[in-house]
Amino acid sequence: MIDKRLEPIYKSVYAKPNETLYEHTSELLRQYNTLKECGYLKNKDLLYLLELCCFYHDLGKINPAFQERIQTSNRFDPEKEIGHNILSAYLVNIYIDINSEEKEIVISSILNHHNYVANFDVIVDQTDLIEENLKNINKKHLNYNDEVFNNMVVKSIRGRFSNRLKVIRKNNNYIIIKGLLHKCDYSASAHIDCELKNEFLVDCMNSLGYEWREIQTYCLEHSDENIVITGSTGLGKTEASLLWAGNNKVFYVLPLRTAINAMYNRIKDNIIGKEFSDKLGLLHGETINVYLADKNLSKEESLDSGKFYEYYYRTRNMSLPITVTTPDQLFDFVFKYPSYELKLATFSYSKIIVDEIQAYSPDILAYTIYAIKRINTLGGKFAIFTATLAPFVRDLLLEQIDGEADIEFKEAVFLTEKNRHNMKIVEERISAEYVWNIIENSDNTNTCLIVMNTVKEAQNMYSDLQELIKEDKLEDKVELNLLHARFTVKDRADKEKKILDDGKKANTYDDLNLNSEKLKIWVSTQVVEASLDIDFDILFTELSELLGLFQRFGRCYRSRQKTGKEPNAYVFITIDDNYLTGSPYGFIDRGLHMLSKEALLEKGDGTITEKEKVDMINEYFTIEKLRSRRDSQYLDEYREKYEYIDGLNIEEIDFLDAKKKFRNIISYKAIPESLFINDGKITVIRDEIDELVMLIKNAQSDSEKNDLRLKLIEQKNELNNYTININISFISGADKIEIGGEQILIVKYKYDKELGLTRKKSDESIMI
């Protein structure tokens, strides 16, 4: 309820040109009540502090200077006006009567809910202007005696109290209050509910009618605890994780967009059903493009009602009950950029499912473990699910640095009793001749998967196999495909759909389409490692390290029992030394690779059980073994990144820098030159985008702008289908164009639908 003393003032002034302070504050309090009714924040004392913050956070907007500025559309003048958040922090002292720590939390939350300037520096350096603004407020609205007002307000945030407001920012209760103030404020401004309660997931899971397996029952029984689960592929880890999550706010974290899109569709189609737009969201860099392609989101209805935008903004605002996302979308808060508390506060009442953690590089693992520890400290729960958990990951999770709180979790291992793989270790480089000889002489092979460590090697393997197939005149009998990260968005999406169809999971040998007219061979890279529900008959793979290797094994005989003595998993343990760390462009940790080679040679050829896979990882991938190897950089890279974020000061870096640092990968959006020249549709799309940009600038109403913006997004999505994300090695000689305010490179390397972008220079030549 709005303070009666301030109600008439709030009604007489504006928070925005078209919204009174009363209206904005009322909407903020509605968001607060939404959060309260969800029951996620159970601490009544914190709820009360949050309510105070919601009511008083914009009190400084009653400043006459602010009111004059928003009515005249003038720019902020730092010589005449102090930011409203700073003035609010002073003025709130009149109205709150709480203990000193609670007061520091409220005042500091209000003070720092905007960071247009260095707030604490302004408090120290601009005392005269602060005093002038405050006295003008008193004269216009409050009418206190000058001496009383000076003692109660003007002097309220000076000296040591100002320093305490800095220190309190490390307080966990402060983080929750400030974060939820941001959440309520942003949602109020967007007029979108800050939270939608999860009241459906338990019913959805029960309606599946399954008899829960052991892994699923375990997760259900330990739903109030943190858990770390190692489980064979095909045992139902997805269902187990959702049973653990229950009717709570849920974030499902996967490392690759391909896997995320597949998981989003799986939960949407198989568990939630048609009414999903208020239940489930997908959050990554291409969210809006996935939503546009979803036939269940009616574009016509969206254009009329704004439901499309509502769904998209709910997703971006993390308001939906379940969100499937990437680590960088969630865990970037570890960089403590301004307003980072919003995410951390949201996670304090959430359940975080981290899947495929074995795929994380040392830096991403450092950020993820640091994030998990912070979330756990504030009350959030986590569950880690993986088919292959390295002991060093467990040890790093338990490790305490500089007085960190203990982290507790239940750990369990669930392995299939089926022997799914008969392994052949090949002590040489992989070659098309070797692979083709095995395939050609195999009687029971319908589908074949070949996994290479690099795009270049995958392209070479594809071309070499193509020649061998032609030499044997078997083009009509074999269908050869290539998948990697260097295809255009559209071509890659088409290929991902096809590999899912060709590698459709078979539970038994009889489930296979043995009458298929063609042998289907797929050459790929590590993009197939994580969470793709595919099941091939035979696998040929280069060795990276054991964790990645066994993930690749999971794409062959995913659920079937392997019978017979013929190998179905060929592992080539000799790879190009340039791909190992210590070389200028090495990306596979040399120590992990050598330990993996040692483990495989000790195991030898033959059947490899799920237990043996786990035992090999447990024996060879320990912190002790990694430390003993001077050729491993993994732990050093991990600790360097962990110590860096642990030592960061609050607001030391900004949001955009945090995004860049998290991925530590600089990529560029590009269109291959041959496509740009030869596909006339690109020019048509480019012209339509430019026209829509102009129409939006001249639109007369919000509804007209929204309609045009959605059309613009659709056209940009069409253009996006022609793009590839490239690294810096491809940009030499590239031309730059700007389309709809976005810079895109035209790269002069060859591209075709079969091979993707290659290192060969294009024959085309253009002037832009």
Disulfide bonds with the S-S distance in Angstrom:
none
